[in-house]
């Protein structure tokens, strides 16, 4: 059985590492998935509907899918092994279904850009936590400030 989830928010853990929180529809349980800073930024930009002057990687993937007639049907965080989550993209091109292995962070960023539904398996759902135990308002504010201070166009300044 697949369990529908949504991206609730991105927070920082005690070491300031970004964590994507996937919540169930009732927002009582949450699955924390640690991601890299660039992936967190890509997810946050999509959540906020911010368009960048040039396409980021996940915008490029969306554009490729659109131009090749491929629809992202769903994203499934389907397994956890040795503390690492595994995801799959379910794509449709005409009458052909294609399943592609993906990192959860990339799959989530693409799902947000294509409005594809997100799911987790029952095996993965065993790792969810009660939402009240995990999220504090301070963490949310810290992350939002960090993302505002590190916009994609700022990256150019560091390349010179």
C-alpha angles and dihedrals in degrees: 000000000000120000117212114230137175135206104263098180147303120258137174123244123221091279091051092251113147118249124192112215115211111193133194118247092265091050093229098114128043134193113212115211118184113222138175122267095253092050090048089052092049091051093046093050090052092047090053094043092237116162118209123217090245127029117267119215095273091047087053091051091050091049092048091051092049094048093047093048094248120144122203099227098180146333120230126194090204110167147018122206126172091348094308123115121220125206137188132208114218108208131182125205110178105309094337122101117207123192116200128189112236142167108258092239093055092042092051093047090051093045091054091051094049099036089239116161119253123222139177128202124241089252090058092042088064086073096057121117134210105270097226091059095056116040129066126182091234092061092051092051092047092052094046090052092048092051092048091050092051107049118167094250088059089065090073091063090060094052096066 
